[in-house]
Amino acid sequence: MRLFSQKVNVGAAIAFTILECVLGIALILRLFSQWLFLSTIVLLLILSSLTYWSILTKRTDDCGCYNGIIDISPKQSLLLNVLYITLMGLTWFYPVADILVYFHAWF
């Protein structure tokens, strides 16, 4: 989006990739669920706002989502974020037992 220098952009991309992996693993394992779901929704809203702004200002044609493995447009990224926020909201309001409960039951 040409907001920062190339060096900062690369560092931010690496940091967000690591953050997404950590959040994804924590969500799957339901660790820290008391704050994780809400903070993930807030992060998705912030990033969606940034993507929406980039669409309006025509700053980018490629959102860079999924590290370029899947080529999606910024508009498709927004739709995916709406889906993710909806799923996170459902999970937050209709929780299931922690995976650790099931793990302890097996042993």
CNS distance restraints for C-alpha pairs under 8 A (distance, minus, plus):
assign (resid   1 and name CA) (resid  54 and name CA) 6.82 0.50 0.50
assign (resid   1 and name CA) (resid  59 and name CA) 5.01 0.50 0.50
assign (resid   1 and name CA) (resid  60 and name CA) 5.60 0.50 0.50
assign (resid   2 and name CA) (resid  59 and name CA) 7.26 0.50 0.50
assign (resid   4 and name CA) (resid   8 and name CA) 6.11 0.50 0.50
assign (resid   4 and name CA) (resid   9 and name CA) 6.28 0.50 0.50
assign (resid   5 and name CA) (resid   9 and name CA) 6.23 0.50 0.50
assign (resid   6 and name CA) (resid  10 and name CA) 6.22 0.50 0.50
assign (resid   7 and name CA) (resid  11 and name CA) 6.40 0.50 0.50
assign (resid   8 and name CA) (resid  12 and name CA) 6.02 0.50 0.50
assign (resid   9 and name CA) (resid  13 and name CA) 6.06 0.50 0.50
assign (resid  10 and name CA) (resid  14 and name CA) 6.27 0.50 0.50
assign (resid  11 and name CA) (resid  15 and name CA) 6.13 0.50 0.50
assign (resid  12 and name CA) (resid  16 and name CA) 6.03 0.50 0.50
assign (resid  13 and name CA) (resid  17 and name CA) 6.13 0.50 0.50
assign (resid  14 and name CA) (resid  18 and name CA) 6.29 0.50 0.50
assign (resid  15 and name CA) (resid  19 and name CA) 6.11 0.50 0.50
assign (resid  16 and name CA) (resid  20 and name CA) 5.94 0.50 0.50
assign (resid  17 and name CA) (resid  21 and name CA) 6.27 0.50 0.50
assign (resid  17 and name CA) (resid  67 and name CA) 7.97 0.50 0.50
assign (resid  18 and name CA) (resid  22 and name CA) 6.21 0.50 0.50
assign (resid  19 and name CA) (resid  23 and name CA) 6.02 0.50 0.50
assign (resid  20 and name CA) (resid  24 and name CA) 5.90 0.50 0.50
assign (resid  21 and name CA) (resid  25 and name CA) 6.17 0.50 0.50
assign (resid  22 and name CA) (resid  26 and name CA) 6.12 0.50 0.50
assign (resid  23 and name CA) (resid  27 and name CA) 5.98 0.50 0.50
assign (resid  23 and name CA) (resid  36 and name CA) 7.97 0.50 0.50
assign (resid  23 and name CA) (resid  40 and name CA) 7.77 0.50 0.50
assign (resid  24 and name CA) (resid  28 and name CA) 6.16 0.50 0.50
assign (resid  25 and name CA) (resid  29 and name CA) 6.14 0.50 0.50
assign (resid  26 and name CA) (resid  30 and name CA) 5.60 0.50 0.50
assign (resid  26 and name CA) (resid  31 and name CA) 5.02 0.50 0.50
assign (resid  26 and name CA) (resid  32 and name CA) 7.41 0.50 0.50
assign (resid  26 and name CA) (resid  36 and name CA) 7.99 0.50 0.50
assign (resid  27 and name CA) (resid  31 and name CA) 6.47 0.50 0.50
assign (resid  27 and name CA) (resid  33 and name CA) 7.48 0.50 0.50
assign (resid  27 and name CA) (resid  36 and name CA) 7.37 0.50 0.50
assign (resid  27 and name CA) (resid  37 and name CA) 7.75 0.50 0.50
assign (resid  29 and name CA) (resid  98 and name CA) 7.23 0.50 0.50
assign (resid  29 and name CA) (resid  99 and name CA) 5.99 0.50 0.50
assign (resid  29 and name CA) (resid 100 and name CA) 7.79 0.50 0.50
assign (resid  30 and name CA) (resid  98 and name CA) 5.96 0.50 0.50
assign (resid  30 and name CA) (resid  99 and name CA) 6.92 0.50 0.50
assign (resid  31 and name CA) (resid  36 and name CA) 7.70 0.50 0.50
assign (resid  32 and name CA) (resid  36 and name CA) 5.75 0.50 0.50
assign (resid  33 and name CA) (resid  37 and name CA) 6.06 0.50 0.50
assign (resid  35 and name CA) (resid  39 and name CA) 6.11 0.50 0.50
assign (resid  36 and name CA) (resid  40 and name CA) 5.98 0.50 0.50
assign (resid  37 and name CA) (resid  41 and name CA) 6.24 0.50 0.50
assign (resid  37 and name CA) (resid  88 and name CA) 6.30 0.50 0.50
assign (resid  37 and name CA) (resid  89 and name CA) 7.61 0.50 0.50
assign (resid  37 and name CA) (resid  91 and name CA) 7.86 0.50 0.50
assign (resid  37 and name CA) (resid  92 and name CA) 6.10 0.50 0.50
assign (resid  38 and name CA) (resid  42 and name CA) 6.22 0.50 0.50
assign (resid  38 and name CA) (resid  92 and name CA) 7.68 0.50 0.50
assign (resid  39 and name CA) (resid  43 and name CA) 6.10 0.50 0.50
assign (resid  40 and name CA) (resid  44 and name CA) 6.11 0.50 0.50
assign (resid  40 and name CA) (resid  88 and name CA) 7.92 0.50 0.50
assign (resid  41 and name CA) (resid  45 and name CA) 6.18 0.50 0.50
assign (resid  41 and name CA) (resid  85 and name CA) 5.73 0.50 0.50
assign (resid  41 and name CA) (resid  88 and name CA) 6.76 0.50 0.50
assign (resid  41 and name CA) (resid  89 and name CA) 7.67 0.50 0.50
assign (resid  42 and name CA) (resid  46 and name CA) 6.22 0.50 0.50
assign (resid  43 and name CA) (resid  47 and name CA) 6.14 0.50 0.50
assign (resid  44 and name CA) (resid  48 and name CA) 5.86 0.50 0.50
assign (resid  44 and name CA) (resid  81 and name CA) 6.53 0.50 0.50
assign (resid  44 and name CA) (resid  85 and name CA) 6.97 0.50 0.50
assign (resid  45 and name CA) (resid  49 and name CA) 6.08 0.50 0.50
assign (resid  45 and name CA) (resid  81 and name CA) 7.98 0.50 0.50
assign (resid  45 and name CA) (resid  85 and name CA) 8.00 0.50 0.50
assign (resid  46 and name CA) (resid  50 and name CA) 6.37 0.50 0.50
assign (resid  47 and name CA) (resid  51 and name CA) 6.20 0.50 0.50
assign (resid  48 and name CA) (resid  52 and name CA) 6.01 0.50 0.50
assign (resid  48 and name CA) (resid  78 and name CA) 6.01 0.50 0.50
assign (resid  48 and name CA) (resid  81 and name CA) 6.77 0.50 0.50
assign (resid  49 and name CA) (resid  53 and name CA) 6.09 0.50 0.50
assign (resid  50 and name CA) (resid  54 and name CA) 6.20 0.50 0.50
assign (resid  51 and name CA) (resid  55 and name CA) 6.29 0.50 0.50
assign (resid  51 and name CA) (resid  63 and name CA) 7.37 0.50 0.50
assign (resid  51 and name CA) (resid  74 and name CA) 6.38 0.50 0.50
assign (resid  51 and name CA) (resid  77 and name CA) 7.96 0.50 0.50
assign (resid  51 and name CA) (resid  78 and name CA) 7.15 0.50 0.50
assign (resid  52 and name CA) (resid  56 and name CA) 6.33 0.50 0.50
assign (resid  52 and name CA) (resid  74 and name CA) 7.71 0.50 0.50
assign (resid  52 and name CA) (resid  75 and name CA) 7.90 0.50 0.50
assign (resid  52 and name CA) (resid  78 and name CA) 7.37 0.50 0.50
assign (resid  53 and name CA) (resid  57 and name CA) 6.14 0.50 0.50
assign (resid  54 and name CA) (resid  58 and name CA) 5.65 0.50 0.50
assign (resid  54 and name CA) (resid  59 and name CA) 4.95 0.50 0.50
assign (resid  54 and name CA) (resid  60 and name CA) 6.08 0.50 0.50
assign (resid  55 and name CA) (resid  59 and name CA) 6.64 0.50 0.50
assign (resid  55 and name CA) (resid  60 and name CA) 6.85 0.50 0.50
assign (resid  55 and name CA) (resid  61 and name CA) 7.84 0.50 0.50
assign (resid  55 and name CA) (resid  74 and name CA) 6.84 0.50 0.50
assign (resid  55 and name CA) (resid  75 and name CA) 7.63 0.50 0.50
assign (resid  60 and name CA) (resid  74 and name CA) 7.94 0.50 0.50
assign (resid  61 and name CA) (resid  73 and name CA) 6.55 0.50 0.50
assign (resid  61 and name CA) (resid  74 and name CA) 6.80 0.50 0.50
assign (resid  62 and name CA) (resid  71 and name CA) 7.67 0.50 0.50
assign (resid  62 and name CA) (resid  72 and name CA) 6.96 0.50 0.50
assign (resid  62 and name CA) (resid  73 and name CA) 5.51 0.50 0.50
assign (resid  62 and name CA) (resid  74 and name CA) 6.16 0.50 0.50
assign (resid  63 and name CA) (resid  72 and name CA) 7.07 0.50 0.50
assign (resid  63 and name CA) (resid  73 and name CA) 6.11 0.50 0.50
assign (resid  63 and name CA) (resid  74 and name CA) 5.02 0.50 0.50
assign (resid  63 and name CA) (resid  77 and name CA) 7.17 0.50 0.50
assign (resid  64 and name CA) (resid  68 and name CA) 5.35 0.50 0.50
assign (resid  64 and name CA) (resid  71 and name CA) 7.69 0.50 0.50
assign (resid  64 and name CA) (resid  72 and name CA) 7.94 0.50 0.50
assign (resid  65 and name CA) (resid  69 and name CA) 7.88 0.50 0.50
assign (resid  65 and name CA) (resid  70 and name CA) 7.19 0.50 0.50
assign (resid  65 and name CA) (resid  71 and name CA) 7.50 0.50 0.50
assign (resid  65 and name CA) (resid  72 and name CA) 7.11 0.50 0.50
assign (resid  65 and name CA) (resid  77 and name CA) 7.36 0.50 0.50
assign (resid  66 and name CA) (resid  70 and name CA) 6.11 0.50 0.50
assign (resid  72 and name CA) (resid  76 and name CA) 5.99 0.50 0.50
assign (resid  72 and name CA) (resid  77 and name CA) 6.62 0.50 0.50
assign (resid  73 and name CA) (resid  77 and name CA) 6.24 0.50 0.50
assign (resid  74 and name CA) (resid  78 and name CA) 6.28 0.50 0.50
assign (resid  75 and name CA) (resid  79 and name CA) 6.45 0.50 0.50
assign (resid  76 and name CA) (resid  80 and name CA) 6.19 0.50 0.50
assign (resid  77 and name CA) (resid  81 and name CA) 6.13 0.50 0.50
assign (resid  78 and name CA) (resid  82 and name CA) 6.28 0.50 0.50
assign (resid  79 and name CA) (resid  83 and name CA) 6.39 0.50 0.50
assign (resid  80 and name CA) (resid  84 and name CA) 6.14 0.50 0.50
assign (resid  81 and name CA) (resid  85 and name CA) 5.96 0.50 0.50
assign (resid  82 and name CA) (resid  86 and name CA) 6.11 0.50 0.50
assign (resid  83 and name CA) (resid  87 and name CA) 6.20 0.50 0.50
assign (resid  84 and name CA) (resid  88 and name CA) 6.03 0.50 0.50
assign (resid  85 and name CA) (resid  89 and name CA) 6.02 0.50 0.50
assign (resid  86 and name CA) (resid  90 and name CA) 6.23 0.50 0.50
assign (resid  87 and name CA) (resid  91 and name CA) 6.15 0.50 0.50
assign (resid  88 and name CA) (resid  92 and name CA) 6.05 0.50 0.50
assign (resid  89 and name CA) (resid  93 and name CA) 6.15 0.50 0.50
assign (resid  90 and name CA) (resid  94 and name CA) 5.69 0.50 0.50
assign (resid  90 and name CA) (resid  95 and name CA) 7.87 0.50 0.50
assign (resid  91 and name CA) (resid  95 and name CA) 5.24 0.50 0.50
assign (resid  91 and name CA) (resid  96 and name CA) 7.81 0.50 0.50
assign (resid  97 and name CA) (resid 101 and name CA) 6.71 0.50 0.50
assign (resid  97 and name CA) (resid 102 and name CA) 7.95 0.50 0.50
assign (resid  98 and name CA) (resid 102 and name CA) 7.21 0.50 0.50
assign (resid  99 and name CA) (resid 103 and name CA) 6.18 0.50 0.50
assign (resid 100 and name CA) (resid 104 and name CA) 6.08 0.50 0.50
assign (resid 101 and name CA) (resid 105 and name CA) 6.29 0.50 0.50
assign (resid 102 and name CA) (resid 106 and name CA) 6.49 0.50 0.50
assign (resid 103 and name CA) (resid 107 and name CA) 6.89 0.50 0.50
